Amino acid sequence: MDASTLFDVKDKVVLVTGGAKGIGRMISEGFVANGARVYISSRDAKACDQACEELNALGKGKAYAIPADFYNEEDCKRLAEELGKKEDKLHILVNNSGSNWGAPYDTYPDSAWTRVLTLNLHRVFTLTQLLTPLLEAGATPSSPSRIINIGSVDGLRVPALETFAYSASKAGLHHLSRVLANHLGRRNITSNTLACGPFESKMMAATLKKYKSHIEGNIPLGRIGSPEDVAGACLFLASRAGAYVNGATIALDGGSLVGAKL
């Protein structure tokens, strides 16, 4: 029961959506650095190729690019087909790709709901459904395949900023993950969510530039998240150590949800 065995992901087949940048890039690196075969997908083909080149220089594991636009259902189908041609099983699916949209309440556009809910919620179901046969092929009762959904603390609390569709989509994702845990657990597939707090990413860049010190002041641990924090949480959920965790929403936020100030 040593740690190297409990957290081993060597030779596991992993797909990380939105895996070329931000939190997805952090997660991809964590898996590659520990010997996994990682497929990175996002609509930015150049970013996928660059991320793979950088990650492959680390050694141990291997990174491959399969670009896809997740807003497009046909592209999701193509991704699943291409992955199926390269691999006969999938051990770990990380649903990380997503979008945000901030605007004042009185002018918040209807189009924001369509785009954000499609990317952050609808396509998580679409892609998971398409990849379920590969996940089943990689699963056993003692070593289930894993779905790791990247949610947000803004799906657990009322956000400070006017990101109505984003927070609603993440709350929906957290519950979808629990529904999938119940349904797919019977097929030896677990489904869990990381409700992430602030991390350095393109999505958070403008907010952190303006409010970083204030945000850190509201986090009991006094800092924003690091690559090791999110990669480590994913390695736990993806390895033997997390094999019996199913239907959980883990707040990865330094304690921001429980922070209290006078």
C-alpha positions as CSV (number, residue, x, y, z in Angstrom):
1,M,0.0,0.0,0.0
2,D,2.8,2.4,-0.8
3,A,2.1,5.8,-2.3
4,S,3.8,5.1,-5.6
5,T,1.3,2.3,-6.2
6,L,-1.8,4.1,-4.8
7,F,-1.3,7.1,-7.1
8,D,0.1,5.3,-10.2
9,V,-1.3,6.3,-13.6
10,K,1.5,5.0,-15.7
11,D,0.2,3.8,-19.2
12,K,-3.3,5.0,-18.5
13,V,-5.1,6.5,-21.5
14,V,-6.4,10.0,-20.7
15,L,-8.4,12.6,-22.7
16,V,-8.3,16.2,-21.4
17,T,-10.7,18.6,-23.1
18,G,-9.4,22.1,-23.1
19,G,-6.1,20.5,-22.3
20,A,-3.8,22.9,-24.0
21,K,-4.2,26.0,-21.8
22,G,-4.9,27.1,-18.3
23,I,-6.2,24.5,-15.8
24,G,-6.5,21.9,-18.6
25,R,-2.8,22.3,-19.4
26,M,-1.9,21.9,-15.7
27,I,-3.9,18.7,-15.6
28,S,-2.3,17.4,-18.8
29,E,1.1,18.0,-17.5
30,G,0.4,16.1,-14.3
31,F,-0.7,13.0,-16.2
32,V,2.2,13.1,-18.7
33,A,4.8,13.7,-16.0
34,N,3.5,10.5,-14.3
35,G,3.6,8.2,-17.4
36,A,0.1,8.4,-18.8
37,R,-0.8,8.7,-22.5
38,V,-2.7,11.9,-22.8
39,Y,-4.8,13.1,-25.6
40,I,-5.3,16.9,-25.6
41,S,-8.3,18.5,-27.4
42,S,-9.4,22.0,-27.9
43,R,-10.5,24.1,-30.9
44,D,-7.1,25.8,-31.1
45,A,-5.1,23.2,-33.1
46,K,-1.9,25.3,-32.8
47,A,-2.1,25.5,-29.1
48,C,-2.7,21.7,-28.9
49,D,0.4,21.0,-31.0
50,Q,2.5,23.4,-28.9
51,A,1.3,21.9,-25.6
52,C,2.1,18.4,-26.8
53,E,5.6,19.4,-27.9
54,E,6.3,21.0,-24.5
55,L,4.8,18.0,-22.6
56,N,6.6,15.4,-24.6
57,A,9.9,17.0,-23.7
58,L,9.1,16.0,-20.1
59,G,9.5,12.4,-20.9
60,K,7.8,9.5,-18.9
61,G,4.3,9.8,-20.6
62,K,3.2,11.0,-24.0
63,A,0.9,13.7,-25.3
64,Y,-1.1,13.7,-28.5
65,A,-3.3,16.3,-30.1
66,I,-6.8,15.8,-31.4
67,P,-8.3,19.3,-32.0
68,A,-12.0,19.7,-31.8
69,D,-14.6,22.5,-31.5
70,F,-16.9,21.3,-28.7
71,Y,-19.6,23.7,-29.6
72,N,-20.1,21.6,-32.7
73,E,-21.8,18.2,-32.1
74,E,-20.3,16.8,-35.2
75,D,-16.8,17.7,-34.0
76,C,-17.5,15.8,-30.8
77,K,-18.4,12.8,-32.8
78,R,-15.3,13.1,-34.9
79,L,-13.1,13.4,-31.8
80,A,-14.7,10.2,-30.3
81,E,-14.2,8.4,-33.7
82,E,-10.5,9.5,-34.0
83,L,-9.8,8.5,-30.4
84,G,-11.4,5.1,-31.0
85,K,-9.1,4.5,-34.0
86,K,-6.0,5.2,-31.9
87,E,-7.0,3.5,-28.7
88,D,-9.2,0.5,-27.8
89,K,-10.0,1.8,-24.3
90,L,-10.1,5.1,-22.3
91,H,-9.3,5.1,-18.6
92,I,-9.8,8.7,-17.7
93,L,-11.9,11.5,-19.2
94,V,-11.3,15.0,-17.9
95,N,-14.2,17.3,-19.0
96,N,-12.4,20.6,-18.6
97,S,-13.3,22.6,-21.7
98,G,-15.7,25.5,-21.1
99,S,-16.5,29.2,-21.5
100,N,-17.5,32.2,-19.5
101,W,-19.6,35.3,-20.3
102,G,-19.8,38.3,-18.0
103,A,-22.2,41.3,-18.6
104,P,-24.5,43.5,-16.6
105,Y,-27.8,41.9,-15.6
106,D,-29.9,44.4,-17.5
107,T,-28.0,43.8,-20.8
108,Y,-27.1,40.1,-20.3
109,P,-27.7,38.6,-23.8
110,D,-29.7,35.5,-24.5
111,S,-26.9,34.2,-26.7
112,A,-24.6,34.0,-23.6
113,W,-26.9,31.3,-22.2
114,T,-26.9,29.3,-25.4
115,R,-23.1,29.3,-25.8
116,V,-22.1,28.9,-22.1
117,L,-24.7,26.2,-21.3
118,T,-23.8,24.3,-24.5
119,L,-20.1,24.2,-23.8
120,N,-20.1,23.9,-20.0
121,L,-23.0,21.4,-19.6
122,H,-24.6,20.0,-22.7
123,R,-21.3,19.0,-24.4
124,V,-20.1,17.3,-21.3
125,F,-23.0,14.9,-21.6
126,T,-22.5,14.7,-25.4
127,L,-18.9,13.7,-25.2
128,T,-19.2,11.5,-22.2
129,Q,-22.0,9.6,-23.9
130,L,-20.0,9.2,-27.1
131,L,-16.9,7.9,-25.1
132,T,-18.8,5.6,-22.8
133,P,-18.0,2.5,-24.9
134,L,-14.2,3.3,-24.6
135,L,-14.6,4.0,-20.9
136,E,-16.4,0.7,-20.4
137,A,-13.6,-1.1,-22.3
138,G,-11.0,0.3,-19.9
139,A,-13.0,-0.5,-16.7
140,T,-13.0,-3.3,-14.2
141,P,-14.8,-3.7,-10.9
142,S,-11.6,-3.1,-9.0
143,S,-10.2,-0.5,-11.3
144,P,-13.1,1.6,-12.7
145,S,-12.7,4.1,-15.5
146,R,-12.9,7.7,-14.3
147,I,-14.8,10.8,-15.4
148,I,-13.4,14.0,-13.8
149,N,-15.5,17.1,-14.4
150,I,-14.0,20.5,-13.8
151,G,-16.6,22.6,-12.1
152,S,-16.3,25.8,-10.1
153,V,-16.9,27.2,-6.7
154,D,-19.2,29.6,-8.5
155,G,-21.5,26.7,-9.0
156,L,-21.6,26.3,-5.2
157,R,-22.0,29.9,-4.1
158,V,-23.4,33.1,-5.5
159,P,-20.5,34.7,-7.5
160,A,-19.4,38.2,-7.0
161,L,-19.3,39.0,-10.7
162,E,-22.2,39.1,-13.1
163,T,-21.6,35.7,-14.8
164,F,-25.1,34.4,-14.7
165,A,-24.8,31.6,-17.3
166,Y,-21.5,30.5,-16.1
167,S,-22.4,29.9,-12.5
168,A,-25.7,28.2,-13.5
169,S,-23.9,26.0,-15.9
170,K,-21.4,24.9,-13.3
171,A,-24.1,24.2,-10.7
172,G,-25.8,22.1,-13.4
173,L,-22.5,20.3,-14.1
174,H,-22.0,19.4,-10.5
175,H,-25.5,17.7,-10.4
176,L,-25.0,16.1,-13.8
177,S,-21.8,14.6,-12.5
178,R,-23.8,13.0,-9.6
179,V,-26.4,11.7,-11.9
180,L,-23.7,10.1,-14.1
181,A,-22.1,8.6,-11.0
182,N,-25.3,6.8,-10.2
183,H,-25.9,5.6,-13.7
184,L,-22.4,4.8,-14.9
185,G,-21.2,3.4,-11.6
186,R,-23.1,0.3,-12.5
187,R,-20.8,0.1,-15.6
188,N,-17.7,0.4,-13.5
189,I,-17.2,4.1,-14.3
190,T,-16.9,6.8,-11.6
191,S,-17.9,10.4,-12.0
192,N,-16.6,13.2,-9.8
193,T,-16.2,16.9,-9.9
194,L,-13.5,19.3,-8.9
195,A,-15.1,22.7,-8.0
196,C,-12.1,24.9,-8.6
197,G,-11.4,28.2,-7.0
198,P,-9.1,30.8,-8.6
199,F,-6.2,29.5,-10.7
200,E,-3.9,31.3,-13.2
201,S,-5.8,30.9,-16.5
202,K,-6.9,32.9,-19.5
203,M,-10.4,32.8,-18.2
204,M,-9.3,34.3,-14.8
205,A,-6.6,36.6,-16.2
206,A,-8.6,39.9,-16.2
207,T,-10.1,39.2,-12.8
208,L,-6.8,38.3,-11.2
209,K,-5.1,41.3,-12.7
210,K,-7.7,43.6,-11.0
211,Y,-8.6,41.7,-7.9
212,K,-5.8,39.3,-7.0
213,S,-4.9,40.7,-3.6
214,H,-8.6,40.9,-2.6
215,I,-9.3,37.4,-3.8
216,E,-6.3,36.0,-1.9
217,G,-7.4,37.9,1.2
218,N,-10.7,36.0,1.2
219,I,-9.0,32.6,0.9
220,P,-8.0,31.1,4.3
221,L,-4.8,29.7,2.8
222,G,-4.0,33.1,1.4
223,R,-3.1,32.2,-2.2
224,I,-4.6,31.2,-5.5
225,G,-4.3,27.6,-6.8
226,S,-1.1,26.2,-8.3
227,P,-0.6,23.6,-11.1
228,E,0.3,21.0,-8.4
229,D,-3.0,21.6,-6.6
230,V,-5.2,20.7,-9.5
231,A,-2.9,18.1,-11.0
232,G,-2.6,16.4,-7.6
233,A,-6.4,16.3,-7.1
234,C,-6.8,14.7,-10.6
235,L,-4.1,12.1,-9.9
236,F,-5.9,11.2,-6.7
237,L,-9.3,10.8,-8.5
238,A,-7.7,8.9,-11.4
239,S,-5.6,6.4,-9.5
240,R,-6.2,3.5,-7.1
241,A,-6.3,6.0,-4.3
242,G,-9.6,7.4,-5.6
243,A,-11.1,4.3,-7.0
244,Y,-14.0,4.3,-4.4
245,V,-14.8,8.0,-4.7
246,N,-18.0,8.4,-6.8
247,G,-20.4,11.2,-7.1
248,A,-18.3,13.6,-5.1
249,T,-17.9,17.4,-5.6
250,I,-14.6,18.4,-4.1
251,A,-14.0,22.1,-3.5
252,L,-10.4,22.8,-4.7
253,D,-10.4,26.4,-3.5
254,G,-8.0,26.9,-0.5
255,G,-11.1,27.1,1.8
256,S,-12.7,30.1,0.1
257,L,-16.1,28.6,0.5
258,V,-15.7,28.4,4.3
259,G,-13.8,31.7,4.7
260,A,-15.5,34.1,7.1
261,K,-14.6,37.7,7.9
262,L,-16.0,40.2,10.3
